[in-house]
C-alpha cells in the first residue's frame, strides 16, 4: 500500500472545483482510498488548515461561477 500526503492547497483545489476535472479526480482518489490501494496521511496542521479555509474556498468558487455566468449573459 502506498502512502500519500496531500497538501491542504491540493485538497482545497479538489474541494472548490478550481482544478480541471477536480470532481472526477477526487472521486477516483476516494475510490483508491476505499479500496485500500493507498493510505491518505494527514498531519493535524493540514486538517486544521483545511477546516479553516474550506468555507472561504467554496464561497470564492461560487463567486467566480456567478461572475462567469454574468459575463455569458
VMD Tcl script that builds the backbone (N, CA, C; Angstrom):
set m [mol new atoms 219]
animate dup $m
set s [atomselect $m all]
$s set {name element resname resid chain x y z} {
  {N N UNK 1 A 0.851 -1.187 0.000}
  {CA C UNK 1 A 0.000 0.000 0.000}
  {C C UNK 1 A 0.888 1.239 0.000}
  {N N UNK 2 A 0.543 2.158 -0.852}
  {CA C UNK 2 A 1.287 3.425 -0.920}
  {C C UNK 2 A 0.650 4.434 0.016}
  {N N UNK 3 A 1.495 5.234 0.611}
  {CA C UNK 3 A 1.020 6.312 1.475}
  {C C UNK 3 A 1.138 7.617 0.712}
  {N N UNK 4 A 0.086 8.417 0.804}
  {CA C UNK 4 A 0.050 9.675 0.062}
  {C C UNK 4 A -0.252 10.818 1.014}
  {N N UNK 5 A 0.562 11.849 0.923}
  {CA C UNK 5 A 0.312 13.088 1.648}
  {C C UNK 5 A -0.204 14.103 0.648}
  {N N UNK 6 A -1.327 14.698 0.943}
  {CA C UNK 6 A -1.878 15.750 0.087}
  {C C UNK 6 A -1.826 17.059 0.860}
  {N N UNK 7 A -1.157 18.023 0.286}
  {CA C UNK 7 A -1.082 19.351 0.870}
  {C C UNK 7 A -2.481 19.951 0.946}
  {N N UNK 8 A -2.718 20.796 1.918}
  {CA C UNK 8 A -4.044 21.395 2.098}
  {C C UNK 8 A -4.500 22.168 0.862}
  {N N UNK 9 A -3.574 22.813 0.159}
  {CA C UNK 9 A -3.959 23.565 -1.038}
  {C C UNK 9 A -4.442 22.650 -2.162}
  {N N UNK 10 A -3.853 21.469 -2.264}
  {CA C UNK 10 A -4.309 20.498 -3.266}
  {C C UNK 10 A -5.706 20.018 -2.905}
  {N N UNK 11 A -5.895 19.670 -1.643}
  {CA C UNK 11 A -7.222 19.222 -1.203}
  {C C UNK 11 A -8.259 20.316 -1.440}
  {N N UNK 12 A -7.934 21.522 -1.100}
  {CA C UNK 12 A -8.877 22.625 -1.302}
  {C C UNK 12 A -9.151 22.854 -2.779}
  {N N UNK 13 A -8.185 22.571 -3.633}
  {CA C UNK 13 A -8.411 22.635 -5.070}
  {C C UNK 13 A -9.462 21.634 -5.512}
  {N N UNK 14 A -9.436 20.430 -4.924}
  {CA C UNK 14 A -10.493 19.451 -5.177}
  {C C UNK 14 A -11.828 19.984 -4.663}
  {N N UNK 15 A -11.774 20.514 -3.470}
  {CA C UNK 15 A -12.995 20.938 -2.789}
  {C C UNK 15 A -13.720 22.065 -3.514}
  {N N UNK 16 A -12.987 23.027 -4.010}
  {CA C UNK 16 A -13.662 24.179 -4.619}
  {C C UNK 16 A -13.849 24.046 -6.123}
  {N N UNK 17 A -13.353 22.956 -6.701}
  {CA C UNK 17 A -13.612 22.704 -8.115}
  {C C UNK 17 A -12.819 23.571 -9.068}
  {N N UNK 18 A -11.745 24.186 -8.610}
  {CA C UNK 18 A -10.966 25.078 -9.461}
  {C C UNK 18 A -10.138 24.283 -10.469}
  {N N UNK 19 A -9.600 23.154 -10.039}
  {CA C UNK 19 A -8.784 22.348 -10.939}
  {C C UNK 19 A -9.662 21.682 -11.994}
  {N N UNK 20 A -9.143 21.592 -13.204}
  {CA C UNK 20 A -9.876 20.921 -14.270}
  {C C UNK 20 A -10.111 19.465 -13.874}
  {N N UNK 21 A -11.325 18.992 -14.079}
  {CA C UNK 21 A -11.720 17.625 -13.745}
  {C C UNK 21 A -11.588 17.315 -12.255}
  {N N UNK 22 A -11.692 18.316 -11.407}
  {CA C UNK 22 A -11.450 18.109 -9.983}
  {C C UNK 22 A -12.419 17.112 -9.354}
  {N N UNK 23 A -13.669 17.121 -9.772}
  {CA C UNK 23 A -14.639 16.204 -9.175}
  {C C UNK 23 A -14.304 14.763 -9.537}
  {N N UNK 24 A -14.031 14.503 -10.799}
  {CA C UNK 24 A -13.717 13.129 -11.195}
  {C C UNK 24 A -12.387 12.664 -10.601}
  {N N UNK 25 A -11.399 13.548 -10.532}
  {CA C UNK 25 A -10.130 13.192 -9.905}
  {C C UNK 25 A -10.309 12.872 -8.430}
  {N N UNK 26 A -11.113 13.675 -7.754}
  {CA C UNK 26 A -11.341 13.444 -6.335}
  {C C UNK 26 A -12.074 12.120 -6.121}
  {N N UNK 27 A -13.079 11.832 -6.954}
  {CA C UNK 27 A -13.811 10.565 -6.839}
  {C C UNK 27 A -12.885 9.373 -7.064}
  {N N UNK 28 A -11.990 9.483 -8.047}
  {CA C UNK 28 A -11.027 8.410 -8.293}
  {C C UNK 28 A -10.100 8.217 -7.097}
  {N N UNK 29 A -9.662 9.312 -6.515}
  {CA C UNK 29 A -8.791 9.221 -5.350}
  {C C UNK 29 A -9.518 8.577 -4.168}
  {N N UNK 30 A -10.747 8.984 -3.932}
  {CA C UNK 30 A -11.534 8.404 -2.836}
  {C C UNK 30 A -11.699 6.899 -3.055}
  {N N UNK 31 A -11.920 6.498 -4.297}
  {CA C UNK 31 A -12.061 5.066 -4.602}
  {C C UNK 31 A -10.781 4.313 -4.279}
  {N N UNK 32 A -9.629 4.893 -4.592}
  {CA C UNK 32 A -8.350 4.265 -4.257}
  {C C UNK 32 A -8.190 4.095 -2.750}
  {N N UNK 33 A -8.605 5.094 -2.004}
  {CA C UNK 33 A -8.536 5.004 -0.539}
  {C C UNK 33 A -9.510 3.944 -0.043}
  {N N UNK 34 A -10.735 3.953 -0.564}
  {CA C UNK 34 A -11.742 2.964 -0.154}
  {C C UNK 34 A -11.296 1.537 -0.465}
  {N N UNK 35 A -10.632 1.363 -1.597}
  {CA C UNK 35 A -10.148 0.037 -1.992}
  {C C UNK 35 A -8.852 -0.347 -1.283}
  {N N UNK 36 A -8.376 0.528 -0.428}
  {CA C UNK 36 A -7.148 0.325 0.350}
  {C C UNK 36 A -5.907 0.158 -0.531}
  {N N UNK 37 A -5.950 0.785 -1.697}
  {CA C UNK 37 A -4.773 0.786 -2.556}
  {C C UNK 37 A -3.797 1.876 -2.134}
  {N N UNK 38 A -4.321 2.930 -1.536}
  {CA C UNK 38 A -3.490 3.996 -0.994}
  {C C UNK 38 A -4.008 4.360 0.397}
  {N N UNK 39 A -3.115 4.914 1.172}
  {CA C UNK 39 A -3.484 5.403 2.507}
  {C C UNK 39 A -3.187 6.893 2.544}
  {N N UNK 40 A -4.194 7.665 2.887}
  {CA C UNK 40 A -4.034 9.110 2.991}
  {C C UNK 40 A -3.408 9.445 4.337}
  {N N UNK 41 A -2.332 10.194 4.301}
  {CA C UNK 41 A -1.623 10.598 5.512}
  {C C UNK 41 A -1.770 12.103 5.652}
  {N N UNK 42 A -2.331 12.535 6.755}
  {CA C UNK 42 A -2.517 13.964 7.016}
  {C C UNK 42 A -1.998 14.315 8.391}
  {N N UNK 43 A -1.373 15.465 8.484}
  {CA C UNK 43 A -0.976 15.966 9.796}
  {C C UNK 43 A -2.147 16.753 10.382}
  {N N UNK 44 A -2.136 16.936 11.674}
  {CA C UNK 44 A -3.191 17.722 12.312}
  {C C UNK 44 A -3.174 19.158 11.802}
  {N N UNK 45 A -1.991 19.672 11.514}
  {CA C UNK 45 A -1.879 21.019 10.965}
  {C C UNK 45 A -2.596 21.121 9.619}
  {N N UNK 46 A -2.456 20.103 8.774}
  {CA C UNK 46 A -3.128 20.093 7.475}
  {C C UNK 46 A -4.635 20.046 7.649}
  {N N UNK 47 A -5.098 19.187 8.543}
  {CA C UNK 47 A -6.540 19.087 8.814}
  {C C UNK 47 A -7.083 20.425 9.305}
  {N N UNK 48 A -6.376 21.057 10.221}
  {CA C UNK 48 A -6.809 22.358 10.747}
  {C C UNK 48 A -6.867 23.409 9.639}
  {N N UNK 49 A -5.870 23.407 8.767}
  {CA C UNK 49 A -5.833 24.386 7.682}
  {C C UNK 49 A -6.986 24.158 6.700}
  {N N UNK 50 A -7.267 22.907 6.388}
  {CA C UNK 50 A -8.398 22.591 5.503}
  {C C UNK 50 A -9.697 23.072 6.120}
  {N N UNK 51 A -9.902 22.752 7.384}
  {CA C UNK 51 A -11.135 23.172 8.066}
  {C C UNK 51 A -11.265 24.687 8.124}
  {N N UNK 52 A -10.150 25.364 8.287}
  {CA C UNK 52 A -10.164 26.816 8.384}
  {C C UNK 52 A -10.480 27.485 7.045}
  {N N UNK 53 A -10.013 26.877 5.933}
  {CA C UNK 53 A -10.107 27.540 4.635}
  {C C UNK 53 A -11.207 27.026 3.717}
  {N N UNK 54 A -11.821 25.877 4.011}
  {CA C UNK 54 A -12.723 25.281 3.026}
  {C C UNK 54 A -13.976 26.110 2.756}
  {N N UNK 55 A -14.524 26.755 3.756}
  {CA C UNK 55 A -15.723 27.571 3.533}
  {C C UNK 55 A -15.370 28.784 2.676}
  {N N UNK 56 A -14.246 29.398 2.953}
  {CA C UNK 56 A -13.802 30.534 2.146}
  {C C UNK 56 A -13.593 30.112 0.692}
  {N N UNK 57 A -12.946 28.970 0.477}
  {CA C UNK 57 A -12.680 28.495 -0.890}
  {C C UNK 57 A -13.977 28.187 -1.619}
  {N N UNK 58 A -14.927 27.605 -0.935}
  {CA C UNK 58 A -16.208 27.295 -1.564}
  {C C UNK 58 A -16.926 28.583 -1.955}
  {N N UNK 59 A -16.888 29.559 -1.064}
  {CA C UNK 59 A -17.532 30.842 -1.341}
  {C C UNK 59 A -16.856 31.527 -2.530}
  {N N UNK 60 A -15.536 31.487 -2.574}
  {CA C UNK 60 A -14.797 32.097 -3.673}
  {C C UNK 60 A -15.152 31.416 -5.002}
  {N N UNK 61 A -15.244 30.084 -5.003}
  {CA C UNK 61 A -15.618 29.357 -6.218}
  {C C UNK 61 A -17.031 29.745 -6.652}
  {N N UNK 62 A -17.936 29.923 -5.698}
  {CA C UNK 62 A -19.310 30.326 -6.003}
  {C C UNK 62 A -19.317 31.723 -6.632}
  {N N UNK 63 A -18.528 32.635 -6.074}
  {CA C UNK 63 A -18.443 33.986 -6.633}
  {C C UNK 63 A -17.907 33.958 -8.061}
  {N N UNK 64 A -16.880 33.143 -8.310}
  {CA C UNK 64 A -16.325 33.042 -9.655}
  {C C UNK 64 A -17.343 32.480 -10.637}
  {N N UNK 65 A -18.127 31.510 -10.211}
  {CA C UNK 65 A -19.130 30.936 -11.108}
  {C C UNK 65 A -20.210 31.958 -11.425}
  {N N UNK 66 A -20.597 32.768 -10.451}
  {CA C UNK 66 A -21.583 33.828 -10.694}
  {C C UNK 66 A -21.025 34.877 -11.643}
  {N N UNK 67 A -19.764 35.225 -11.470}
  {CA C UNK 67 A -19.128 36.204 -12.345}
  {C C UNK 67 A -19.081 35.692 -13.788}
  {N N UNK 68 A -18.722 34.431 -13.957}
  {CA C UNK 68 A -18.710 33.845 -15.303}
  {C C UNK 68 A -20.109 33.800 -15.896}
  {N N UNK 69 A -21.064 33.467 -15.089}
  {CA C UNK 69 A -22.457 33.427 -15.556}
  {C C UNK 69 A -22.908 34.793 -16.035}
  {N N UNK 70 A -22.567 35.820 -15.283}
  {CA C UNK 70 A -22.940 37.197 -15.670}
  {C C UNK 70 A -22.247 37.630 -16.961}
  {N N UNK 71 A -21.023 37.200 -17.173}
  {CA C UNK 71 A -20.308 37.555 -18.395}
  {C C UNK 71 A -20.911 36.866 -19.612}
  {N N UNK 72 A -21.440 35.688 -19.421}
  {CA C UNK 72 A -22.001 34.925 -20.531}
  {C C UNK 72 A -23.389 35.406 -20.913}
  {N N UNK 73 A -24.037 36.142 -20.043}
  {CA C UNK 73 A -25.401 36.607 -20.328}
  {C C UNK 73 A -25.412 37.893 -21.078}
}
mol reanalyze $m
mol bondsrecalc $m
mol representation Tube
mol addrep $m
